[in-house]
Amino acid sequence: MIKMPNSHLKVRIIPILLLKGGRCVKGVKFKDFRDTGDPITAARVYDSQKADELVFLDITANSEKRPLGFEFASKVSQECFMPFTIGGGITEISQIRKFLEHGADKVSMNTAAVENPQLIKEAAKSFGNQCVVVSIDAKKNEDGKYEVYTKSGQHPTGLSPVEWAKKAEELGAGEILLTSIDREGTRAGYDLELVKKVSDSVKIPLIANGGVGNLKHLAEGISKGHASAVAAASIFHFTDQSTIKARSYLNGAGFNVRPEW
């Protein structure tokens, strides 16, 4: 099964915003984080640039045993007119319900989904598959095999990202957010082998994340990795590139992106 970029589904360009202590941060391989600004201000900027979607992930929510605040979702919904996803520390259906009630369009689950896979099924049944994003953080282990990690990339699970993605789809996930820990923040390009393996194993859309350093990398995520959507952070935080330029580049390369407004 191959999802090619000329399908009827438009390729989405999705900025990823990592949050710590209420601020945006960016690291390298899930370490050495530095402050990149206020998340609401960032949301306004991406809204003005007509990003297709936004994803907010609280990287300390699990260790602090709490989800991102519901008030935060409300503020984002007041500032943004594009769909947005919230993740980090979500462990219960009631939390998912509140985030959706406060304006989030989707919720992302990582550690909780691995520890309690039935949460995926319950969420999909209660709110619809389109609201449920399963986030998979993966890297190569000492044996050279890809392995799923939880707890912000600190805990090895023994799970294969391909098999876990297939299981998540079976349980009702509507989308997979796949992040390469080895590539995250390096700007060396997506781990195309990982992206392709997981994308080709499922029918639901896959968002590739981790490693984008230039606009060509976005195109490769789609054409070589078979991703349905491409996510990035460093390229938008630390270079002169923007979602506007990314859309123009992909459009010029023949990809089916949303028309510029």
Secondary structure, DSSP 8 states (H G I E B T S, - for coil): ----TTSSS-BEEEEEEEEETTEEEEEETTEEEEEEE-HHHHHHHHHHTT-S-EEEEETTTTTTT----HHHHHHHHHH--S-EEEESS--SHHHHHHHHHTT-SEEEESHHHHH-THHHHHHHHHH-GGGEEEEEEEEE-TTS-EEEEETTTTEE----HHHHHHHHHHHT-SEEEEEETTTTTT-S---HHHHHHHHHH-SS-EEEES---SHHHHHHHHHTT--SEEEESHHHHHSS--HHHHHHHHHHTT--B----
